[in-house]
Each structure stands twice: as structure tokens, then as C-alpha cells.
Amino acid sequence: MKEILAMIMAGGNGERLHPLTTDRAKPAVPFGGIYRLIDFTLSNCINSGVRRIVVLTQYRSLSLHRHLSLGWNILNPQLDEYILPIPPQMRFDGDWYKGTADCIYQNLNFADTVNHEYFLVLSADHIYTMDYSKMLMFHKEKRADVTVATTQIDQSAASEFGIMKVDEEGKIVGFEEKPKRIMSLPHSQQTISANMGVYIFNNDILREFLEDDAHKDTHHDFGKNIIPEMIPRVSVFAYDFRKDGNKRPEYWRDVGTLDAYFEANMDLIGPDPEFSLYNPNWPIHTHQGQYPPVEIVSSNEFTGKKSGVCLNSILSGGCIISGGRVENSVLSPQVQVHSYSRVSESVLMEGVEVGRFSKIKKAIVCEGVKIPPGTVIGYNEEDDKKRFFVSNSGIVVIFKDNDFPSLREDTVRLQRLIDGSHLRLLEG
């Protein structure tokens, strides 16, 4: 794969993921307990044999640069292998990147220093596993100028994606970016081809179109401008990202919204998860701190019964479930769940502490949040909206700046009774 240069666009503002992106770039948002979003794209590159990678950063990039430095210093520059973060150089008029295409265009000066035949252009905020070497093989077999990776989605979701019209040979003959109404399709066709944001370009072709677009009044965007302009002029093919036969289709998720981010985390858990992190043939690399093992405590304390339970969940290093109950949740490192509390269908980020007698359901709790004893979250949407940010589908997001109301008197009284060993709690 020496003939290919990977350019990963990692400068997105991530407004739709706020407040998770308040202090960090979107690709640096934690996911799946120990990972960051960018880890999946970078792991795909490494596992595919791509060894020359640049990461194009922009907004709030400190956390992202730190993560790359700590966790991705794994290649040997002496062998012409590297993962190189490049902040905006503002080469033209001192501007920030105006769009995805402009992001690549402003860094062609670096590409000039690399002897390569193909550009592999990627996004840093999608969850999937993909062998890019197979896509490159397809690109060569078709003698394509451009290859766009596509996945199949239901027609009802067309307005959220770039939609491709593909002929029988796999050639793209039509493209609409997030259409309100989709192109005419056979009545029996339930799914449509959506753009995954994974592109392979012949070197000279991409340069030609980027240079042309740079001098036009456009959005300077691959989906809105570059790809539609290419389709009638050069050979553009769709690489169908699906398994053969009747097997489960390959997993791919755009986690650009809080609801999509939450659902993707939930896809990781259970006895038969939609997306598994445990494939030894396709490891997901990341940086991990030095944490002690997970501890789940189940014991009698005074005369109260305290039972630590964890079901269908992911627990990261340093987590302590001390008499609490965790179900269908993802816990990042050093999370503590204290006695008589319950956490279900939730994502708890690093260093979160859940106080006694708390109940948390369908929530995303940001790093370092200390949830006071007796707090109830996710059971009454009207109450939650008065205190926290609530997404369109009812996911509650708690971050450090949230104020928690004082404890109810009956909760305080109950805790005093238990601490004084005057009450025996029964399970349930």
C-alpha cells in the first residue's frame, strides 16, 4: 500500500454533538469505554496496510493531538511510515477550511512531498471496520478515476446522507446530497446506496477538480460539489460495503448527533452485539492509561444487603461497582457506582461517580461528573428538561456544569438509617 496516501479529515466543529464537543474536536469524543472516534478510522488504515497517514485537524484540537501523540506513535518514519497531525496552515487568504474539499486542497503542498498514485480520503467520526486494500483492488479492477464507498440504507433516511444512483456495472450515474426527495428508483427497491465518506481518487484527477473548485463560489464540499461535478466527466464507481450472501451487512454508523452516538454505544453490548470490539483479526488500537482491574463488590454491610451486579455491559479499567447495579451500559475507566444505585442503558465517561440510591436511565454522563446520592435521571422527561440537556429521542446529557438539586429529605433519612444499621433492604 505504498502507492496510497491517506488524508483523514478531523477538523469538524461537531455542533450536533454538543455538549460532548464543548472542549474537544468531534473525532476526539470518547466512545465504547476506552476509545476515541478517530481510533476506528486509524485502525482501519493500520489493519489495511496503509502506513502513510495525515490527520487534518482544526477546531479544539488539543485533546485530539494529545491522543494521537500518546496512542498512535506506532509507526517508523525511517521506513516512510507515519501518522502525522497537520493543523490548518491557512495558506490561502488566512482562512480556516471552507469545506471538506478545501481541507484537502489546502494540504496538497504536503501531498507534493509524497510519491503516491492514489489519495484515500476519509472522515474521522464514523464507526465501522473496513479493509481499504480491498477497495483499492476494486478501484484498480474497474480502472476507475474515483471510487466512493457506499452502504445500503432505508429510503426513509435519505435526507441524512448523500444518495447514489448506481448502474448494473457499479458505476455512479447520479448523486444527490441529503435530498428531501430521492431520485426515481424501482418500486420494489427498499434500500438505497448512501455515501460513507470514504473515497479513493487517482492523484491527477483529484488535483484537477480541487484546483477548479477552489476558484469557484461553491461550498467546497466533496458531497455537494466535487463528486457531482466528477460523475459526468470521469469514471466514478461505487464500492458496495456489504458482505456476500445472506450474512449480516457490514456495520457503519455516522455518529454525528447525540442520538446516533448513544445508539452506536448501545450497539456494542449484549450477547450478540451489532458491532463487536472483540475481533482478534481486526484490533481497534487506542491509548489506555494504567488502571487497576475492574472490581464488583457484593457483600452485606451492617444489616443492609448490598449486591453489586453487572449485566450486558462494558466495563473499562479501574471501574468499581460497589453494591450498585449496572445493566446494558458502557462505562469508561475509573467509574464508580455506589451502593443501592442503578445504572441502565447509559454511557458513563471517565471518572464519573454515581452516589448511593441514585437511578440513572438512558443518559450520557460526561467526564468527572459526581452525581449526588438520591439523584433520579431518565425517568421523568419533564423534570429532566428543567435540569439537563435532553436530546430529540429523550437521551439525557449531564456535564460538569450541571447543578444538582439538594437531596430530598426522605432520601437523606433513608441513608442515615442504613448507615446506622437500623434497616435491612430487600432486593428489588
VEXGU-803968 format. One record per residue (C-alpha): residue number from 1; residue in one letter; chain; x, y, z. Coordinates in steps of 0.1 Angstrom, whole numbers, plus 5000, padded with zeros to 4 digits. Layout:
! residues N
+-----+-----+-------+------+------+------+
:   n : res : chain :   px :   py :   pz :
+-----+-----+-------+------+------+------+
: NUM :   a :     A :    X :    Y :    Z :
...
+-----+-----+-------+------+------+------+
***
This chain:
! residues 428
+-----+-----+-------+------+------+------+
:   n : res : chain :   px :   py :   pz :
+-----+-----+-------+------+------+------+
:   1 :   m :     A : 5000 : 5000 : 5000 :
:   2 :   k :     A : 5030 : 5023 : 4995 :
:   3 :   e :     A : 5011 : 5038 : 4965 :
:   4 :   i :     A : 4984 : 5054 : 4986 :
:   5 :   l :     A : 4983 : 5084 : 5009 :
:   6 :   a :     A : 4955 : 5086 : 5035 :
:   7 :   m :     A : 4942 : 5120 : 5044 :
:   8 :   i :     A : 4918 : 5120 : 5074 :
:   9 :   m :     A : 4896 : 5150 : 5078 :
:  10 :   a :     A : 4894 : 5155 : 5115 :
:  11 :   g :     A : 4886 : 5192 : 5118 :
:  12 :   g :     A : 4848 : 5192 : 5122 :
:  13 :   n :     A : 4832 : 5215 : 5147 :
:  14 :   g :     A : 4808 : 5188 : 5159 :
:  15 :   e :     A : 4779 : 5212 : 5168 :
:  16 :   r :     A : 4753 : 5185 : 5167 :
:  17 :   l :     A : 4773 : 5165 : 5194 :
:  18 :   h :     A : 4774 : 5195 : 5218 :
:  19 :   p :     A : 4780 : 5194 : 5248 :
:  20 :   l :     A : 4803 : 5164 : 5242 :
:  21 :   t :     A : 4823 : 5187 : 5218 :
:  22 :   t :     A : 4825 : 5217 : 5241 :
:  23 :   d :     A : 4862 : 5213 : 5248 :
:  24 :   r :     A : 4873 : 5188 : 5221 :
:  25 :   a :     A : 4872 : 5181 : 5184 :
:  26 :   k :     A : 4845 : 5157 : 5173 :
:  27 :   p :     A : 4870 : 5129 : 5164 :
:  28 :   a :     A : 4884 : 5130 : 5200 :
:  29 :   v :     A : 4850 : 5123 : 5216 :
:  30 :   p :     A : 4852 : 5091 : 5238 :
:  31 :   f :     A : 4834 : 5060 : 5225 :
:  32 :   g :     A : 4829 : 5024 : 5236 :
:  33 :   g :     A : 4846 : 5029 : 5270 :
:  34 :   i :     A : 4882 : 5032 : 5261 :
:  35 :   y :     A : 4883 : 5045 : 5226 :
:  36 :   r :     A : 4880 : 5079 : 5207 :
:  37 :   l :     A : 4860 : 5082 : 5175 :
:  38 :   i :     A : 4891 : 5086 : 5154 :
:  39 :   d :     A : 4905 : 5053 : 5166 :
:  40 :   f :     A : 4883 : 5033 : 5142 :
:  41 :   t :     A : 4894 : 5051 : 5111 :
:  42 :   l :     A : 4930 : 5049 : 5121 :
:  43 :   s :     A : 4927 : 5012 : 5130 :
:  44 :   n :     A : 4912 : 5006 : 5096 :
:  45 :   c :     A : 4942 : 5022 : 5080 :
:  46 :   i :     A : 4967 : 5002 : 5100 :
:  47 :   n :     A : 4949 : 4969 : 5096 :
:  48 :   s :     A : 4946 : 4975 : 5058 :
:  49 :   g :     A : 4983 : 4981 : 5054 :
:  50 :   v :     A : 4980 : 5019 : 5049 :
:  51 :   r :     A : 5011 : 5034 : 5065 :
:  52 :   r :     A : 5013 : 5070 : 5053 :
:  53 :   i :     A : 4986 : 5089 : 5071 :
:  54 :   v :     A : 4980 : 5125 : 5077 :
:  55 :   v :     A : 4953 : 5138 : 5101 :
:  56 :   l :     A : 4940 : 5172 : 5092 :
:  57 :   t :     A : 4928 : 5190 : 5124 :
:  58 :   q :     A : 4912 : 5223 : 5131 :
:  59 :   y :     A : 4887 : 5232 : 5159 :
:  60 :   r :     A : 4896 : 5225 : 5196 :
:  61 :   s :     A : 4923 : 5201 : 5185 :
:  62 :   l :     A : 4944 : 5199 : 5218 :
:  63 :   s :     A : 4927 : 5168 : 5231 :
:  64 :   l :     A : 4930 : 5151 : 5197 :
:  65 :   h :     A : 4967 : 5160 : 5192 :
:  66 :   r :     A : 4974 : 5147 : 5227 :
:  67 :   h :     A : 4956 : 5114 : 5220 :
:  68 :   l :     A : 4975 : 5109 : 5187 :
:  69 :   s :     A : 5008 : 5116 : 5205 :
:  70 :   l :     A : 5001 : 5092 : 5233 :
:  71 :   g :     A : 4984 : 5064 : 5215 :
:  72 :   w :     A : 4994 : 5065 : 5178 :
:  73 :   n :     A : 5031 : 5069 : 5178 :
:  74 :   i :     A : 5034 : 5034 : 5165 :
:  75 :   l :     A : 5050 : 5037 : 5130 :
:  76 :   n :     A : 5086 : 5041 : 5119 :
:  77 :   p :     A : 5093 : 5073 : 5100 :
:  78 :   q :     A : 5126 : 5058 : 5088 :
:  79 :   l :     A : 5106 : 5033 : 5068 :
:  80 :   d :     A : 5085 : 5062 : 5054 :
:  81 :   e :     A : 5056 : 5053 : 5077 :
:  82 :   y :     A : 5038 : 5079 : 5098 :
:  83 :   i :     A : 5006 : 5092 : 5113 :
:  84 :   l :     A : 5011 : 5130 : 5111 :
:  85 :   p :     A : 4987 : 5155 : 5125 :
:  86 :   i :     A : 4986 : 5188 : 5105 :
:  87 :   p :     A : 4968 : 5218 : 5119 :
:  88 :   p :     A : 4954 : 5244 : 5095 :
:  89 :   q :     A : 4982 : 5262 : 5076 :
:  90 :   m :     A : 4959 : 5289 : 5063 :
:  91 :   r :     A : 4978 : 5290 : 5030 :
:  92 :   f :     A : 4951 : 5310 : 5011 :
:  93 :   d :     A : 4939 : 5344 : 5025 :
:  94 :   g :     A : 4945 : 5332 : 5061 :
:  95 :   d :     A : 4911 : 5313 : 5061 :
:  96 :   w :     A : 4900 : 5283 : 5080 :
:  97 :   y :     A : 4889 : 5253 : 5060 :
:  98 :   k :     A : 4858 : 5263 : 5040 :
:  99 :   g :     A : 4846 : 5227 : 5034 :
: 100 :   t :     A : 4858 : 5191 : 5031 :
: 101 :   a :     A : 4873 : 5196 : 4996 :
: 102 :   d :     A : 4891 : 5228 : 5007 :
: 103 :   c :     A : 4906 : 5209 : 5036 :
: 104 :   i :     A : 4923 : 5186 : 5012 :
: 105 :   y :     A : 4931 : 5214 : 4987 :
: 106 :   q :     A : 4949 : 5235 : 5014 :
: 107 :   n :     A : 4972 : 5205 : 5021 :
: 108 :   l :     A : 4982 : 5195 : 4986 :
: 109 :   n :     A : 5016 : 5210 : 4993 :
: 110 :   f :     A : 5023 : 5182 : 5018 :
: 111 :   a :     A : 5010 : 5156 : 4992 :
: 112 :   d :     A : 5035 : 5171 : 4968 :
: 113 :   t :     A : 5063 : 5156 : 4990 :
: 114 :   v :     A : 5049 : 5121 : 4988 :
: 115 :   n :     A : 5053 : 5098 : 4959 :
: 116 :   h :     A : 5019 : 5082 : 4955 :
: 117 :   e :     A : 4994 : 5073 : 4929 :
: 118 :   y :     A : 4962 : 5074 : 4949 :
: 119 :   f :     A : 4945 : 5095 : 4976 :
: 120 :   l :     A : 4925 : 5078 : 5003 :
: 121 :   v :     A : 4902 : 5105 : 5017 :
: 122 :   l :     A : 4885 : 5096 : 5050 :
: 123 :   s :     A : 4863 : 5110 : 5077 :
: 124 :   a :     A : 4874 : 5107 : 5114 :
: 125 :   d :     A : 4840 : 5104 : 5130 :
: 126 :   h :     A : 4824 : 5071 : 5117 :
: 127 :   i :     A : 4822 : 5038 : 5135 :
: 128 :   y :     A : 4830 : 5008 : 5112 :
: 129 :   t :     A : 4856 : 4983 : 5102 :
: 130 :   m :     A : 4868 : 4982 : 5066 :
: 131 :   d :     A : 4897 : 4968 : 5046 :
: 132 :   y :     A : 4907 : 4997 : 5024 :
: 133 :   s :     A : 4931 : 4974 : 5004 :
: 134 :   k :     A : 4900 : 4955 : 4990 :
: 135 :   m :     A : 4885 : 4988 : 4980 :
: 136 :   l :     A : 4918 : 4998 : 4962 :
: 137 :   m :     A : 4918 : 4964 : 4944 :
: 138 :   f :     A : 4882 : 4971 : 4932 :
: 139 :   h :     A : 4893 : 5006 : 4921 :
: 140 :   k :     A : 4921 : 4992 : 4900 :
: 141 :   e :     A : 4900 : 4964 : 4885 :
: 142 :   k :     A : 4874 : 4989 : 4874 :
: 143 :   r :     A : 4901 : 5012 : 4861 :
: 144 :   a :     A : 4882 : 5039 : 4879 :
: 145 :   d :     A : 4892 : 5075 : 4883 :
: 146 :   v :     A : 4872 : 5078 : 4916 :
: 147 :   t :     A : 4857 : 5051 : 4939 :
: 148 :   v :     A : 4832 : 5060 : 4965 :
: 149 :   a :     A : 4823 : 5035 : 4993 :
: 150 :   t :     A : 4786 : 5031 : 4997 :
: 151 :   t :     A : 4764 : 5014 : 5022 :
: 152 :   q :     A : 4727 : 5004 : 5020 :
: 153 :   i :     A : 4702 : 5024 : 5040 :
: 154 :   d :     A : 4664 : 5026 : 5041 :
: 155 :   q :     A : 4648 : 5051 : 5018 :
: 156 :   s :     A : 4632 : 5069 : 5048 :
: 157 :   a :     A : 4667 : 5080 : 5059 :
: 158 :   a :     A : 4677 : 5095 : 5026 :
: 159 :   s :     A : 4676 : 5131 : 5037 :
: 160 :   e :     A : 4705 : 5125 : 5061 :
: 161 :   f :     A : 4730 : 5112 : 5036 :
: 162 :   g :     A : 4745 : 5116 : 5001 :
: 163 :   i :     A : 4725 : 5093 : 4979 :
: 164 :   m :     A : 4740 : 5075 : 4949 :
: 165 :   k :     A : 4723 : 5061 : 4918 :
: 166 :   v :     A : 4743 : 5032 : 4906 :
: 167 :   d :     A : 4740 : 5012 : 4874 :
: 168 :   e :     A : 4744 : 4974 : 4869 :
: 169 :   e :     A : 4782 : 4977 : 4864 :
: 170 :   g :     A : 4786 : 4996 : 4897 :
: 171 :   k :     A : 4792 : 5030 : 4880 :
: 172 :   i :     A : 4777 : 5060 : 4897 :
: 173 :   v :     A : 4753 : 5078 : 4873 :
: 174 :   g :     A : 4736 : 5101 : 4898 :
: 175 :   f :     A : 4742 : 5118 : 4931 :
: 176 :   e :     A : 4722 : 5139 : 4955 :
: 177 :   e :     A : 4734 : 5153 : 4988 :
: 178 :   k :     A : 4708 : 5149 : 5016 :
: 179 :   p :     A : 4678 : 5151 : 4992 :
: 180 :   k :     A : 4643 : 5158 : 5005 :
: 181 :   r :     A : 4630 : 5136 : 4977 :
: 182 :   i :     A : 4651 : 5108 : 4963 :
: 183 :   m :     A : 4658 : 5100 : 4927 :
: 184 :   s :     A : 4634 : 5077 : 4908 :
: 185 :   l :     A : 4641 : 5041 : 4918 :
: 186 :   p :     A : 4624 : 5008 : 4911 :
: 187 :   h :     A : 4592 : 5004 : 4932 :
: 188 :   s :     A : 4605 : 4972 : 4947 :
: 189 :   q :     A : 4638 : 4987 : 4959 :
: 190 :   q :     A : 4636 : 4992 : 4996 :
: 191 :   t :     A : 4672 : 5003 : 5003 :
: 192 :   i :     A : 4694 : 5029 : 4985 :
: 193 :   s :     A : 4731 : 5035 : 4982 :
: 194 :   a :     A : 4744 : 5061 : 5006 :
: 195 :   n :     A : 4778 : 5078 : 5006 :
: 196 :   m :     A : 4801 : 5067 : 5035 :
: 197 :   g :     A : 4826 : 5095 : 5032 :
: 198 :   v :     A : 4853 : 5071 : 5021 :
: 199 :   y :     A : 4870 : 5079 : 4987 :
: 200 :   i :     A : 4898 : 5067 : 4966 :
: 201 :   f :     A : 4910 : 5092 : 4939 :
: 202 :   n :     A : 4936 : 5089 : 4912 :
: 203 :   n :     A : 4962 : 5116 : 4921 :
: 204 :   d :     A : 4959 : 5137 : 4890 :
: 205 :   i :     A : 4921 : 5136 : 4888 :
: 206 :   l :     A : 4917 : 5148 : 4924 :
: 207 :   r :     A : 4941 : 5177 : 4919 :
: 208 :   e :     A : 4924 : 5188 : 4887 :
: 209 :   f :     A : 4890 : 5190 : 4903 :
: 210 :   l :     A : 4902 : 5206 : 4936 :
: 211 :   e :     A : 4920 : 5233 : 4917 :
: 212 :   d :     A : 4890 : 5240 : 4895 :
: 213 :   d :     A : 4867 : 5241 : 4926 :
: 214 :   a :     A : 4890 : 5264 : 4945 :
: 215 :   h :     A : 4883 : 5292 : 4921 :
: 216 :   k :     A : 4846 : 5289 : 4921 :
: 217 :   d :     A : 4819 : 5302 : 4945 :
: 218 :   t :     A : 4809 : 5268 : 4960 :
: 219 :   h :     A : 4806 : 5251 : 4993 :
: 220 :   h :     A : 4840 : 5235 : 4985 :
: 221 :   d :     A : 4825 : 5202 : 4997 :
: 222 :   f :     A : 4830 : 5166 : 4983 :
: 223 :   g :     A : 4794 : 5157 : 4986 :
: 224 :   k :     A : 4778 : 5189 : 4974 :
: 225 :   n :     A : 4803 : 5199 : 4947 :
: 226 :   i :     A : 4833 : 5176 : 4938 :
: 227 :   i :     A : 4816 : 5142 : 4934 :
: 228 :   p :     A : 4786 : 5156 : 4914 :
: 229 :   e :     A : 4810 : 5175 : 4892 :
: 230 :   m :     A : 4831 : 5144 : 4886 :
: 231 :   i :     A : 4802 : 5120 : 4877 :
: 232 :   p :     A : 4796 : 5132 : 4841 :
: 233 :   r :     A : 4832 : 5138 : 4833 :
: 234 :   v :     A : 4853 : 5109 : 4847 :
: 235 :   s :     A : 4848 : 5073 : 4857 :
: 236 :   v :     A : 4832 : 5072 : 4892 :
: 237 :   f :     A : 4824 : 5038 : 4907 :
: 238 :   a :     A : 4806 : 5027 : 4939 :
: 239 :   y :     A : 4822 : 5002 : 4962 :
: 240 :   d :     A : 4794 : 4984 : 4979 :
: 241 :   f :     A : 4803 : 4979 : 5016 :
: 242 :   r :     A : 4783 : 4947 : 5022 :
: 243 :   k :     A : 4791 : 4911 : 5029 :
: 244 :   d :     A : 4783 : 4885 : 5003 :
: 245 :   g :     A : 4753 : 4861 : 5006 :
: 246 :   n :     A : 4728 : 4864 : 5034 :
: 247 :   k :     A : 4752 : 4874 : 5062 :
: 248 :   r :     A : 4746 : 4904 : 5083 :
: 249 :   p :     A : 4755 : 4936 : 5064 :
: 250 :   e :     A : 4787 : 4953 : 5074 :
: 251 :   y :     A : 4783 : 4978 : 5103 :
: 252 :   w :     A : 4787 : 5015 : 5096 :
: 253 :   r :     A : 4774 : 5044 : 5117 :
: 254 :   d :     A : 4777 : 5081 : 5113 :
: 255 :   v :     A : 4777 : 5093 : 5149 :
: 256 :   g :     A : 4771 : 5130 : 5141 :
: 257 :   t :     A : 4742 : 5135 : 5165 :
: 258 :   l :     A : 4738 : 5127 : 5202 :
: 259 :   d :     A : 4711 : 5102 : 5194 :
: 260 :   a :     A : 4732 : 5084 : 5168 :
: 261 :   y :     A : 4762 : 5085 : 5192 :
: 262 :   f :     A : 4741 : 5069 : 5220 :
: 263 :   e :     A : 4726 : 5043 : 5198 :
: 264 :   a :     A : 4761 : 5033 : 5184 :
: 265 :   n :     A : 4773 : 5028 : 5220 :
: 266 :   m :     A : 4743 : 5006 : 5227 :
: 267 :   d :     A : 4751 : 4986 : 5196 :
: 268 :   l :     A : 4783 : 4974 : 5214 :
: 269 :   i :     A : 4766 : 4955 : 5242 :
: 270 :   g :     A : 4746 : 4923 : 5247 :
: 271 :   p :     A : 4752 : 4887 : 5239 :
: 272 :   d :     A : 4752 : 4893 : 5201 :
: 273 :   p :     A : 4762 : 4929 : 5196 :
: 274 :   e :     A : 4756 : 4946 : 5162 :
: 275 :   f :     A : 4792 : 4958 : 5163 :
: 276 :   s :     A : 4819 : 4938 : 5182 :
: 277 :   l :     A : 4850 : 4952 : 5196 :
: 278 :   y :     A : 4864 : 4917 : 5202 :
: 279 :   n :     A : 4876 : 4906 : 5168 :
: 280 :   p :     A : 4913 : 4895 : 5172 :
: 281 :   n :     A : 4918 : 4897 : 5134 :
: 282 :   w :     A : 4908 : 4933 : 5134 :
: 283 :   p :     A : 4921 : 4950 : 5166 :
: 284 :   i :     A : 4910 : 4985 : 5174 :
: 285 :   h :     A : 4940 : 5004 : 5187 :
: 286 :   t :     A : 4940 : 5033 : 5212 :
: 287 :   h :     A : 4958 : 5049 : 5241 :
: 288 :   q :     A : 4950 : 5034 : 5275 :
: 289 :   g :     A : 4960 : 5046 : 5309 :
: 290 :   q :     A : 4974 : 5024 : 5336 :
: 291 :   y :     A : 4943 : 5014 : 5355 :
: 292 :   p :     A : 4937 : 4987 : 5381 :
: 293 :   p :     A : 4913 : 4958 : 5373 :
: 294 :   v :     A : 4876 : 4961 : 5375 :
: 295 :   e :     A : 4861 : 4954 : 5409 :
: 296 :   i :     A : 4825 : 4943 : 5416 :
: 297 :   v :     A : 4816 : 4942 : 5453 :
: 298 :   s :     A : 4787 : 4922 : 5466 :
: 299 :   s :     A : 4785 : 4919 : 5504 :
: 300 :   n :     A : 4764 : 4926 : 5535 :
: 301 :   e :     A : 4770 : 4959 : 5551 :
: 302 :   f :     A : 4757 : 4963 : 5586 :
: 303 :   t :     A : 4722 : 4949 : 5584 :
: 304 :   g :     A : 4715 : 4962 : 5549 :
: 305 :   k :     A : 4720 : 4939 : 5519 :
: 306 :   k :     A : 4743 : 4954 : 5492 :
: 307 :   s :     A : 4746 : 4935 : 5459 :
: 308 :   g :     A : 4770 : 4945 : 5431 :
: 309 :   v :     A : 4756 : 4933 : 5398 :
: 310 :   c :     A : 4767 : 4940 : 5362 :
: 311 :   l :     A : 4747 : 4926 : 5332 :
: 312 :   n :     A : 4752 : 4930 : 5294 :
: 313 :   s :     A : 4776 : 4959 : 5299 :
: 314 :   i :     A : 4811 : 4971 : 5290 :
: 315 :   l :     A : 4833 : 4980 : 5320 :
: 316 :   s :     A : 4867 : 4997 : 5315 :
: 317 :   g :     A : 4898 : 4995 : 5337 :
: 318 :   g :     A : 4895 : 5010 : 5371 :
: 319 :   c :     A : 4857 : 5007 : 5374 :
: 320 :   i :     A : 4843 : 4999 : 5408 :
: 321 :   i :     A : 4807 : 4986 : 5411 :
: 322 :   s :     A : 4803 : 4988 : 5449 :
: 323 :   g :     A : 4769 : 4973 : 5457 :
: 324 :   g :     A : 4752 : 4990 : 5427 :
: 325 :   r :     A : 4735 : 4975 : 5397 :
: 326 :   v :     A : 4747 : 4982 : 5361 :
: 327 :   e :     A : 4727 : 4969 : 5331 :
: 328 :   n :     A : 4730 : 4975 : 5294 :
: 329 :   s :     A : 4755 : 5003 : 5298 :
: 330 :   v :     A : 4790 : 5014 : 5287 :
: 331 :   l :     A : 4814 : 5025 : 5315 :
: 332 :   s :     A : 4847 : 5043 : 5307 :
: 333 :   p :     A : 4877 : 5040 : 5330 :
: 334 :   q :     A : 4875 : 5048 : 5368 :
: 335 :   v :     A : 4838 : 5050 : 5370 :
: 336 :   q :     A : 4823 : 5043 : 5405 :
: 337 :   v :     A : 4788 : 5031 : 5411 :
: 338 :   h :     A : 4779 : 5031 : 5448 :
: 339 :   s :     A : 4756 : 5010 : 5469 :
: 340 :   y :     A : 4719 : 5007 : 5461 :
: 341 :   s :     A : 4722 : 5028 : 5429 :
: 342 :   r :     A : 4711 : 5016 : 5395 :
: 343 :   v :     A : 4725 : 5025 : 5361 :
: 344 :   s :     A : 4707 : 5012 : 5329 :
: 345 :   e :     A : 4710 : 5019 : 5292 :
: 346 :   s :     A : 4736 : 5046 : 5298 :
: 347 :   v :     A : 4770 : 5058 : 5288 :
: 348 :   l :     A : 4793 : 5069 : 5317 :
: 349 :   m :     A : 4825 : 5086 : 5307 :
: 350 :   e :     A : 4858 : 5086 : 5326 :
: 351 :   g :     A : 4858 : 5094 : 5363 :
: 352 :   v :     A : 4821 : 5095 : 5368 :
: 353 :   e :     A : 4808 : 5088 : 5403 :
: 354 :   v :     A : 4773 : 5077 : 5410 :
: 355 :   g :     A : 4762 : 5083 : 5445 :
: 356 :   r :     A : 4741 : 5059 : 5467 :
: 357 :   f :     A : 4704 : 5054 : 5459 :
: 358 :   s :     A : 4707 : 5071 : 5425 :
: 359 :   k :     A : 4687 : 5059 : 5395 :
: 360 :   i :     A : 4701 : 5067 : 5360 :
: 361 :   k :     A : 4685 : 5055 : 5328 :
: 362 :   k :     A : 4691 : 5064 : 5291 :
: 363 :   a :     A : 4718 : 5090 : 5299 :
: 364 :   i :     A : 4752 : 5102 : 5287 :
: 365 :   v :     A : 4772 : 5114 : 5317 :
: 366 :   c :     A : 4804 : 5134 : 5308 :
: 367 :   e :     A : 4838 : 5130 : 5324 :
: 368 :   g :     A : 4843 : 5137 : 5360 :
: 369 :   v :     A : 4807 : 5143 : 5369 :
: 370 :   k :     A : 4798 : 5135 : 5405 :
: 371 :   i :     A : 4762 : 5125 : 5408 :
: 372 :   p :     A : 4749 : 5131 : 5443 :
: 373 :   p :     A : 4732 : 5104 : 5463 :
: 374 :   g :     A : 4695 : 5100 : 5456 :
: 375 :   t :     A : 4695 : 5116 : 5422 :
: 376 :   v :     A : 4670 : 5103 : 5397 :
: 377 :   i :     A : 4677 : 5108 : 5360 :
: 378 :   g :     A : 4659 : 5095 : 5329 :
: 379 :   y :     A : 4626 : 5086 : 5345 :
: 380 :   n :     A : 4607 : 5118 : 5340 :
: 381 :   e :     A : 4614 : 5138 : 5309 :
: 382 :   e :     A : 4598 : 5170 : 5320 :
: 383 :   d :     A : 4618 : 5170 : 5352 :
: 384 :   d :     A : 4650 : 5162 : 5333 :
: 385 :   k :     A : 4645 : 5191 : 5308 :
: 386 :   k :     A : 4644 : 5215 : 5337 :
: 387 :   r :     A : 4678 : 5204 : 5349 :
: 388 :   f :     A : 4697 : 5189 : 5319 :
: 389 :   f :     A : 4701 : 5188 : 5282 :
: 390 :   v :     A : 4677 : 5163 : 5266 :
: 391 :   s :     A : 4680 : 5151 : 5230 :
: 392 :   n :     A : 4652 : 5146 : 5205 :
: 393 :   s :     A : 4648 : 5110 : 5214 :
: 394 :   g :     A : 4649 : 5116 : 5252 :
: 395 :   i :     A : 4686 : 5109 : 5259 :
: 396 :   v :     A : 4697 : 5130 : 5290 :
: 397 :   v :     A : 4731 : 5145 : 5288 :
: 398 :   i :     A : 4748 : 5155 : 5321 :
: 399 :   f :     A : 4781 : 5175 : 5320 :
: 400 :   k :     A : 4803 : 5192 : 5346 :
: 401 :   d :     A : 4785 : 5225 : 5347 :
: 402 :   n :     A : 4751 : 5210 : 5356 :
: 403 :   d :     A : 4737 : 5219 : 5390 :
: 404 :   f :     A : 4721 : 5191 : 5410 :
: 405 :   p :     A : 4692 : 5199 : 5433 :
: 406 :   s :     A : 4696 : 5192 : 5470 :
: 407 :   l :     A : 4687 : 5158 : 5483 :
: 408 :   r :     A : 4651 : 5150 : 5492 :
: 409 :   e :     A : 4646 : 5148 : 5530 :
: 410 :   d :     A : 4632 : 5112 : 5528 :
: 411 :   t :     A : 4663 : 5101 : 5508 :
: 412 :   v :     A : 4686 : 5116 : 5534 :
: 413 :   r :     A : 4667 : 5100 : 5562 :
: 414 :   l :     A : 4668 : 5066 : 5545 :
: 415 :   q :     A : 4706 : 5068 : 5541 :
: 416 :   r :     A : 4710 : 5077 : 5578 :
: 417 :   l :     A : 4690 : 5046 : 5588 :
: 418 :   i :     A : 4712 : 5024 : 5567 :
: 419 :   d :     A : 4744 : 5039 : 5578 :
: 420 :   g :     A : 4732 : 5034 : 5614 :
: 421 :   s :     A : 4724 : 4997 : 5606 :
: 422 :   h :     A : 4687 : 5001 : 5615 :
: 423 :   l :     A : 4673 : 4990 : 5582 :
: 424 :   r :     A : 4675 : 4958 : 5562 :
: 425 :   l :     A : 4670 : 4963 : 5524 :
: 426 :   l :     A : 4655 : 4936 : 5504 :
: 427 :   e :     A : 4664 : 4931 : 5467 :
: 428 :   g :     A : 4641 : 4947 : 5442 :
+-----+-----+-------+------+------+------+
***
